[in-house]
Amino acid sequence: MTTPAPDPTPPPHGTAVRDTTRDRVGIVMGHEGPYLQLRPLSGGREWDADPRHVQPLTPAELLRARLAEANERSRAGIHLLGADVDLSCGRAFPPRAPTAATGTEEEPG
């Protein structure tokens, strides 16, 4: 475990961080008293973290954490119903509708 830094400036809202006390990754949702409120990357219940025990994620660490969550959802059989997902940017697209003329699916406009 790393030694906490003395009285750091808390990361801003929306920053992806690692809570080294719990070894969890989350997004900073706000500040309440001396603590940060963190939420898991894929959503869920927030938890309090001591700002001295959080570290901002590098882009590579954030990618690794998002990939791990996507793999876990895949193993658990949890999918976005009725949407295709472009994992390169995290955008969800509506399902493709069949065309009347051909009966084949077309890209949404």
C-alpha positions as CSV (number, residue, x, y, z in Angstrom):
1,M,0.0,0.0,0.0
2,T,1.3,3.5,-0.8
3,T,1.9,6.2,1.7
4,P,-0.8,8.9,1.5
5,A,0.3,12.4,0.4
6,P,0.0,15.1,3.0
7,D,-3.2,17.2,2.4
8,P,-3.5,17.0,-1.4
9,T,-5.9,19.1,-3.5
10,P,-8.9,16.9,-4.1
11,P,-9.5,15.8,-7.7
12,P,-12.3,17.6,-9.5
13,H,-15.8,16.2,-10.2
14,G,-15.7,13.7,-13.0
15,T,-12.1,12.5,-12.5
16,A,-11.4,8.8,-12.7
17,V,-9.5,7.7,-9.6
18,R,-8.3,4.6,-7.7
19,D,-9.2,4.4,-4.0
20,T,-6.1,2.8,-2.7
21,T,-7.7,1.9,0.7
22,R,-10.3,-0.3,-1.0
23,D,-8.4,-1.0,-4.2
24,R,-11.5,0.2,-6.2
25,V,-11.8,2.5,-9.2
26,G,-14.4,5.1,-9.4
27,I,-15.4,8.5,-10.7
28,V,-15.4,11.5,-8.4
29,M,-19.1,12.5,-8.0
30,G,-18.6,15.2,-5.3
31,H,-17.2,16.2,-1.9
32,E,-18.9,15.8,1.4
33,G,-17.0,17.1,4.4
34,P,-13.5,15.7,4.3
35,Y,-14.4,12.9,2.0
36,L,-14.9,12.3,-1.8
37,Q,-17.9,10.5,-3.1
38,L,-16.9,7.9,-5.7
39,R,-19.1,5.9,-8.0
40,P,-18.0,2.8,-9.9
41,L,-17.2,3.4,-13.6
42,S,-20.3,1.5,-14.7
43,G,-22.6,3.2,-12.2
44,G,-23.8,1.9,-8.9
45,R,-23.7,2.8,-5.3
46,E,-21.3,5.6,-4.2
47,W,-18.8,5.2,-1.4
48,D,-16.8,7.7,0.6
49,A,-13.0,7.9,0.2
50,D,-10.3,9.8,1.9
51,P,-8.8,12.2,-0.6
52,R,-5.3,11.4,0.7
53,H,-5.9,7.8,-0.5
54,V,-7.0,8.4,-4.0
55,Q,-4.9,8.6,-7.1
56,P,-6.0,9.9,-10.6
57,L,-5.9,7.2,-13.2
58,T,-3.7,7.4,-16.3
59,P,-5.4,6.9,-19.6
60,A,-4.0,3.3,-19.8
61,E,-5.3,2.5,-16.3
62,L,-8.7,3.9,-17.2
63,L,-8.8,1.8,-20.3
64,R,-7.8,-1.3,-18.4
65,A,-10.5,-0.7,-15.7
66,R,-13.2,-0.1,-18.4
67,L,-12.2,-3.2,-20.2
68,A,-12.2,-5.3,-17.0
69,E,-15.8,-4.1,-16.3
70,A,-16.9,-4.9,-19.9
71,N,-15.4,-8.3,-19.6
72,E,-17.2,-8.9,-16.3
73,R,-20.5,-7.8,-17.8
74,S,-20.0,-10.2,-20.7
75,R,-19.2,-13.1,-18.4
76,A,-22.2,-12.3,-16.3
77,G,-24.4,-12.1,-19.4
78,I,-25.4,-8.5,-18.8
79,H,-25.9,-6.6,-22.0
80,L,-27.5,-3.4,-23.1
81,L,-30.9,-4.6,-24.4
82,G,-32.0,-3.2,-27.7
83,A,-28.8,-1.3,-28.4
84,D,-25.5,-1.8,-30.3
85,V,-22.5,-0.4,-28.4
86,D,-19.4,1.0,-30.0
87,L,-16.9,0.1,-27.3
88,S,-14.2,2.3,-28.8
89,C,-16.1,5.4,-27.6
90,G,-18.8,4.0,-25.3
91,R,-21.7,5.3,-27.4
92,A,-24.9,3.3,-27.6
93,F,-26.8,3.2,-30.9
94,P,-30.5,2.4,-31.2
95,P,-31.3,-1.0,-32.7
96,R,-31.4,-1.3,-36.5
97,A,-34.9,-1.3,-38.0
98,P,-35.8,-3.6,-41.0
99,T,-36.4,-1.7,-44.2
100,A,-39.8,-2.2,-45.9
101,A,-38.4,-2.7,-49.4
102,T,-35.8,-5.4,-48.6
103,G,-36.5,-6.7,-45.1
104,T,-32.8,-6.1,-44.3
105,E,-31.5,-4.0,-41.4
106,E,-30.3,-0.5,-42.1
107,E,-28.2,1.9,-40.1
108,P,-30.2,4.4,-38.0
109,G,-30.1,7.9,-39.4
